[in-house]
Amino acid sequence: MCPIKVKVPAWEWHGWKTEELEFPDGWAVHEQRMAGHDAKALSPGEISEGLERPVGTPPLSELAKGKKRCVILFDDMTRPTKTRQMIPAVLEELHKGGLEDGQIVFVMAPGSHGPRLLSDFQKKLGRDVPERFLVFNHNAYENLEYLGDTSQGTPVKINREVMSCDLKITIGCLMHHQSFGFGGGSKMLLPGVAGIDSIYPNHHLVDGTGPGKIRENTRRRDSEEAARMAGIDFVVNALLNADCDVTRIVCGDVVEAHRDGIKAARKHYVTEVIPDADVSIGNGYPMADEAYKALHIARESVRPGGDLVFLIYTPEGCRVHYYKGQFGADYGGRGWSPEPYVRKPWKMGRILCVSPEISKVDEGVYGLGSRWVKSWGEALGLLEERHGSDALVALYPTAAMQISEKNAGNT
């Protein structure tokens, strides 16, 4: 009998390689892919065509007419969006509207995540963009413009460079989010380029939040109100396949286009869950520096007392997070807690984290008491000790972007 071997995607932004997982031949291994796993990537021409069909706004080339300066917000390296695939078409539209390169700037929208380097901008935007255009990091503590308060009482403080521009565009991906329901849209502004004094109260809004939840989501509504106040003119929301190539774009109004995109995203990322798995494996790809986002679908799948396994293939460890991150032995940012994401009591009996690069400070992020190993072989040895020659295994190869049928049905 031959062992079962499955290759999973890994190392986003760091080579985009695969990792091979081997299982005993007696185990029942189910690789559960999202509906859009193998969706066809859009050609440059198809991306251009998508930009010509905005929802709720005139075409971008029309919006650009008569404008003096344009800012393009793009998501940071915690998101797998290959923004470089969309930029040529966006720039073409802006040029059609009369804007020249010197009137266009880029600002990374990380919220309270840490800043990035030129090499990151090159990976995300393409090597030519930082050479041709000004590309800036965002600082959540300085150089902010106060716009007033939302109806929820959130003070809206936004990046000064962003507010200096009379045309504001965002480019990001649409994937489920554990509290905003789905990413993209207004989230590119708040928290994307907002101040920490805006992020803190916004992130304390919890009514109606959860994966896939939008309709009564107070945090999303607060963010959208802030986006209206700031004057976001045009958003580009992308759906991604397992290779993180753009397979569909929905663009236009910050709210209307987002809602339209969500309809497609629910069908694109939806995944059938294997119930009562002895071993549920959530691959942190394509957001391994936030691999805890694999938790929802993996936890839904594992049986009580079973093993939940995170695959974390990144040299970066967990992203820097000034709001929720840990910055001392018993303290952190304003939103820090000892167990910010994977909190006890656990449904599962054990959490295993497979990570070739281990940082002790990340343990709390994945659950205090989680067991860390450097290779799949080590993890498999521990799993075989517990489950022997017979186990039901659910493997979610792109778990950080996959959403269960249950959560995809949330509104």
TAMOPE-V990914 format. One record per residue. N is the residue number from 1. D_LAST is the distance of its C-alpha to the last C-alpha in whole Angstrom. Layout:
N&D_LAST, N&D_LAST
This chain:
1&46, 2&44, 3&42, 4&38, 5&37, 6&34, 7&34, 8&30, 9&30, 10&31, 11&32, 12&30, 13&32, 14&35, 15&36, 16&33, 17&35, 18&34, 19&35, 20&36, 21&35, 22&38, 23&37, 24&40, 25&41, 26&40, 27&36, 28&34, 29&32, 30&28, 31&27, 32&23, 33&22, 34&19, 35&19, 36&20, 37&23, 38&26, 39&24, 40&27, 41&28, 42&28, 43&32, 44&33, 45&33, 46&30, 47&28, 48&30, 49&29, 50&26, 51&27, 52&28, 53&25, 54&23, 55&20, 56&21, 57&24, 58&28, 59&29, 60&29, 61&33, 62&33, 63&31, 64&34, 65&37, 66&39, 67&37, 68&39, 69&37, 70&34, 71&32, 72&29, 73&27, 74&26, 75&24, 76&27, 77&28, 78&25, 79&23, 80&25, 81&24, 82&28, 83&28, 84&31, 85&30, 86&29, 87&31, 88&34, 89&32, 90&31, 91&34, 92&36, 93&34, 94&35, 95&38, 96&38, 97&37, 98&40, 99&39, 100&41, 101&41, 102&42, 103&40, 104&37, 105&36, 106&33, 107&31, 108&29, 109&26, 110&26, 111&25, 112&27, 113&28, 114&32, 115&33, 116&34, 117&38, 118&39, 119&39, 120&35, 121&35, 122&37, 123&34, 124&31, 125&33, 126&36, 127&39, 128&40, 129&38, 130&39, 131&43, 132&42, 133&39, 134&39, 135&36, 136&35, 137&34, 138&32, 139&33, 140&31, 141&34, 142&36, 143&36, 144&34, 145&33, 146&32, 147&30, 148&29, 149&27, 150&23, 151&22, 152&21, 153&25, 154&24, 155&27, 156&26, 157&29, 158&29, 159&31, 160&34, 161&35, 162&31, 163&32, 164&36, 165&34, 166&34, 167&31, 168&28, 169&26, 170&24, 171&24, 172&21, 173&19, 174&15, 175&14, 176&12, 177&13, 178&13, 179&13, 180&12, 181&9, 182&11, 183&14, 184&16, 185&16, 186&17, 187&18, 188&21, 189&22, 190&21, 191&22, 192&23, 193&26, 194&26, 195&29, 196&29, 197&29, 198&26, 199&24, 200&25, 201&23, 202&20, 203&20, 204&20, 205&17, 206&15, 207&13, 208&10, 209&10, 210&10, 211&9, 212&6, 213&5, 214&6, 215&6, 216&8, 217&9, 218&13, 219&14, 220&12, 221&14, 222&17, 223&17, 224&17, 225&19, 226&22, 227&21, 228&22, 229&25, 230&26, 231&26, 232&24, 233&25, 234&24, 235&21, 236&22, 237&19, 238&20, 239&19, 240&21, 241&23, 242&25, 243&27, 244&25, 245&26, 246&24, 247&23, 248&21, 249&21, 250&19, 251&21, 252&21, 253&20, 254&18, 255&15, 256&15, 257&16, 258&13, 259&11, 260&13, 261&13, 262&10, 263&10, 264&13, 265&12, 266&10, 267&13, 268&16, 269&15, 270&14, 271&17, 272&18, 273&19, 274&23, 275&23, 276&25, 277&27, 278&30, 279&29, 280&26, 281&27, 282&24, 283&26, 284&25, 285&25, 286&25, 287&24, 288&27, 289&28, 290&24, 291&24, 292&23, 293&19, 294&20, 295&20, 296&17, 297&17, 298&21, 299&21, 300&18, 301&21, 302&24, 303&26, 304&27, 305&30, 306&30, 307&30, 308&27, 309&29, 310&28, 311&29, 312&30, 313&32, 314&33, 315&36, 316&34, 317&33, 318&30, 319&29, 320&31, 321&28, 322&30, 323&27, 324&27, 325&30, 326&33, 327&36, 328&38, 329&39, 330&37, 331&36, 332&33, 333&31, 334&30, 335&26, 336&28, 337&29, 338&31, 339&28, 340&25, 341&22, 342&24, 343&25, 344&27, 345&27, 346&26, 347&25, 348&27, 349&31, 350&31, 351&30, 352&32, 353&32, 354&34, 355&35, 356&38, 357&38, 358&37, 359&37, 360&37, 361&35, 362&32, 363&33, 364&31, 365&28, 366&27, 367&29, 368&32, 369&34, 370&33, 371&35, 372&36, 373&38, 374&39, 375&39, 376&37, 377&40, 378&40, 379&37, 380&38, 381&41, 382&39, 383&37, 384&40, 385&42, 386&39, 387&38, 388&41, 389&41, 390&38, 391&35, 392&31, 393&30, 394&26, 395&26, 396&23, 397&25, 398&23, 399&21, 400&20, 401&18, 402&17, 403&13, 404&13, 405&12, 406&11, 407&9, 408&8, 409&6, 410&4, 411&0
